[in-house]
Amino acid sequence: MRTIHDVMTADVKLVGPDQSLREAATTMADNDVGSLPVGDGDRLIGMITDRDIVIQGVAKGRGADAKVRDVMSQGVKYCYEDDDIQEVADNMASLGMRRLPVVNRDKRLVGIVSLSNMVQGHEQARKTLLEGVAKPH
């Protein structure tokens, strides 16, 4: 059995809920990513995406100094690093999610798994995700 640990990206950048949208966007640009986990101390409390910044921030008149907490998605879905790749792919497809934070059994963030990680890691997981997530609008 191949696990999420085998395909995840371990080097994950975080932002805090009180950081500005500008800081979050800069971190995304510097790291060439479209989403970041939001951490408060050692707790994972949300996710923020480039789309959140645009739709929940800019489009609603919030400036670059608005706080991450104002636009982030709460109720974070995640997976465990020792979860089976296919099970996580099934879950991501049913949720319509392109990325999930990865935690250890102590619920500490250890990585992130994305559509691009999965398509390289397992043929059936790739098929599941592409059918469930990568649909035209």
N, C-alpha and C positions, 0 to 999 in steps of 0.2 A: 504494500500500500504506500503510495506517495502522499505526503502530507503538505499542507500549506507552507510549512517551514521550508520545504524544498524549492518553492517557486516565489515566495514573497520577497519584497524589497525590505531589507532590514534598516537601511539608513533613512529614517523618517524624520522630517522636520515638524515641529509643533509650533502653534501660536497660542497665546493666552487670550482669554475672553476680553480682557481690557486693552489689548493692543488695537491699534487703529487699522482700518481697512487698507490704508496705504502700506502699513508694515506687512500685513498679510499678503497683499498683492506683490510687494517687493520680494518677500520670501518665496512666493510662487514663481516669480520671474527668475530669481537667482538660481532656483533649483529645477526649473523647467517642469513644474508640476501644475496640475489644475485643481488640486484640493489639498487641504491640510487638516490634520486632526487638531482639535482645540482641547488643550489640557489646562486644568486648574489644579495646581500642585501636582500630585501624582494620579489624579483622576482624569479619565477621558470623558469630557462633557459634551462634545459636539464635533461637527465637521463644518468646514467652510470651503466652498468651491468658488472658482472664478465666476461661475454663473450666479452664485449667491451675491457676490459683490456687485455684479451688474444688475440683476433683477431686483434683489431685496435692498440693495444699496443705492446705486446711481439712479435707477429708474424711479425710485421712490423719493428722490431728492436728498438722500443722505450724502454727505460729503466724505472726502477721503479721511477725515479725522473721526468719523463715526467708529464705534467700537465693534469688534468682531462679534461680541455677544448679541448685537442688534440684528445681525443677518445670518448667523450660523444656523445650521440644522441641529436640533436637539434630538434626544432619543436615539442615540447612536447604535446602529447595528454593527456587529463585529463577529469575528470568528476566532477560534483558537488555533495556535500554531500547529497543534498535533491533529487537527481535523483533516479528514480525507478530502483530497482535491475535488473529486466528483461531487461529494455532498455539498461543499461550499459553492461549487459552480451551480448546482441545482438551486440552492438558496439565493444566490445572487441573481440568477435568472428570474426566479419567482418574485423577487423584490424589485427587479428592474434596476439593479445597482451595478455600476461599473467598477466600483472599488469598495473595499472593506478594510477597516483597521484590523490588525491581528494582535491578539493578546495572548499572554501565557496563562497558565491555570491560576496564577495569583491576580489575574486581570490587569497586568502591567503591559503597556503598549510595547510590542517588540517588532512591529513591522506594519506593512500595508500590502494588500494584494489587489491587483487591478486586472482589468480585462486583458491588458497586454501581458501580464505575468502568466495568466491562465492559458492564453492561446499558445504560449511557448512550452507550457509544462505538461500538457495532457490532451490527447486528441479528443476524447469524448467530452472533457470539460470545455474545450474550445467550442465544439459544436453546440453544446448546451447553452453556453453564454451568448454565442452569436445569434442563436435562435431566440433567446429570451431577452437580451439586452440591446443588441445592435439592430433594432428595427427602425425603419424610416418613420418619420412623424406623419 
